[in-house]
C-alpha cells in the first residue's frame, strides 16, 4: 500500500490510521512554524556575526588612523616604523614589555596594540 505517509521523509509512525485533511494541515502548519523559527534564529546569528565583524573592522581602522597620524619620532618611541603599522594593527607584531626592575615580575608579557578578538 503506497500512501503519502510511506513516501515522505518525515518520521511518522507507520501504524497510524490514515490522516485526515485537518491533521495533515495541522502537521504542515507545525513544520512550517518550526522552519520559520529556525530561519529567524539563523538570520539573527548571521546578523550578530556581521555586526561583530563590522566592529572589529572599525576598531582596526581607528587604530590605523591613529597610528598613521603620529609622526615618525613618536612611532620610533613605541618601537614601530611607518611600514609596520598595518602588521601591528593586525596583531602580527608583538613587542615584549619593558623589563621590570622587580625580579619577581612576569617578563614574558606581550603588549598588543589591538586586542586579538578585534583583529
C-alpha positions as CSV (number, residue, x, y, z in Angstrom):
1,X,0.0,0.0,0.0
2,X,1.6,3.2,-1.2
3,X,0.3,6.0,1.0
4,X,1.6,9.5,1.4
5,X,2.9,8.5,4.8
6,X,5.2,5.8,3.4
7,X,6.7,8.1,0.8
8,X,7.6,11.1,3.0
9,X,10.9,11.7,4.7
10,X,9.2,12.7,7.9
11,X,9.4,10.5,11.0
12,X,5.7,9.5,11.2
13,X,4.9,6.1,12.7
14,X,3.6,3.7,10.1
15,X,1.0,2.1,12.4
16,X,-1.3,5.2,12.5
17,X,-4.6,5.3,10.7
18,X,-4.7,7.5,7.5
19,X,-4.5,11.2,8.3
20,X,-7.5,13.4,7.8
21,X,-7.1,16.6,5.8
22,X,-7.3,18.6,9.1
23,X,-4.5,16.6,10.6
24,X,-2.3,17.0,7.5
25,X,-2.9,20.7,7.6
26,X,-2.0,20.9,11.3
27,X,1.1,18.9,10.7
28,X,2.1,21.1,7.8
29,X,1.5,24.3,9.9
30,X,3.7,22.9,12.7
31,X,6.5,22.0,10.3
32,X,6.2,25.4,8.7
33,X,6.4,27.2,12.0
34,X,9.5,25.2,13.0
35,X,11.1,26.1,9.7
36,X,10.3,29.8,10.1
37,X,11.6,29.8,13.7
38,X,14.8,28.1,12.5
39,X,15.2,30.7,9.7
40,X,14.7,33.6,12.2
41,X,17.3,32.1,14.6
42,X,19.9,31.6,11.8
43,X,19.3,35.1,10.5
44,X,19.8,36.5,14.0
45,X,23.1,34.6,14.4
46,X,24.3,35.8,11.0
47,X,23.4,39.4,11.8
48,X,25.3,39.2,15.1
49,X,28.3,37.8,13.3
50,X,28.1,40.6,10.7
51,X,27.9,43.2,13.5
52,X,30.9,41.7,15.3
53,X,33.0,41.8,12.1
54,X,31.9,45.4,11.4
55,X,33.0,46.4,14.9
56,X,36.4,44.7,14.5
57,X,36.9,46.4,11.1
58,X,36.1,49.8,12.6
59,X,38.4,49.2,15.5
60,X,41.2,48.3,13.1
61,X,40.5,51.4,11.0
62,X,40.6,53.7,14.1
63,X,43.9,52.1,15.2
64,X,45.3,52.6,11.7
65,X,44.2,56.2,11.5
66,X,45.6,57.0,15.0
67,X,49.0,55.4,14.3
68,X,49.2,57.0,10.9
69,X,48.6,60.4,12.5
70,X,51.7,60.0,14.7
71,X,54.9,61.5,13.5
72,X,58.0,59.3,12.9
73,X,59.6,60.2,16.2
74,X,56.6,59.1,18.2
75,X,56.4,55.9,16.2
76,X,60.0,55.3,16.9
77,X,59.3,55.8,20.6
78,X,56.8,53.0,20.6
79,X,59.1,50.8,18.6
80,X,57.4,50.9,15.2
81,X,58.2,52.2,11.7
82,X,55.6,53.5,9.4
83,X,55.8,50.4,7.3
84,X,55.0,48.2,10.3
85,X,51.7,49.9,11.2
86,X,49.4,47.6,9.2
87,X,51.0,44.5,10.6
88,X,50.9,45.9,14.2
89,X,47.2,46.7,13.9
90,X,46.6,43.2,12.6
91,X,48.3,41.8,15.6
92,X,51.2,40.3,13.7
93,X,53.9,42.2,15.5
94,X,54.3,41.5,19.2
95,X,56.5,43.7,21.3
96,X,57.9,42.4,24.6
97,X,57.1,44.5,27.6
98,X,59.9,46.6,29.1
99,X,61.9,44.6,31.7
100,X,60.8,45.3,35.2
101,X,63.1,46.3,38.0
102,X,61.5,43.7,40.2
103,X,63.0,40.3,39.6
104,X,59.7,38.6,40.6
105,X,57.7,40.4,37.9
106,X,56.5,38.5,34.9
107,X,58.8,39.4,32.0
108,X,57.3,37.3,29.1
109,X,54.2,39.5,28.9
110,X,53.4,40.7,25.3
111,X,51.9,44.1,24.5
112,X,49.5,44.2,21.6
113,X,48.2,47.4,20.0
114,X,44.8,45.9,19.2
115,X,43.0,43.1,21.2
116,X,43.1,39.7,19.4
117,X,39.3,39.4,19.2
118,X,39.1,42.7,17.3
119,X,41.6,41.6,14.7
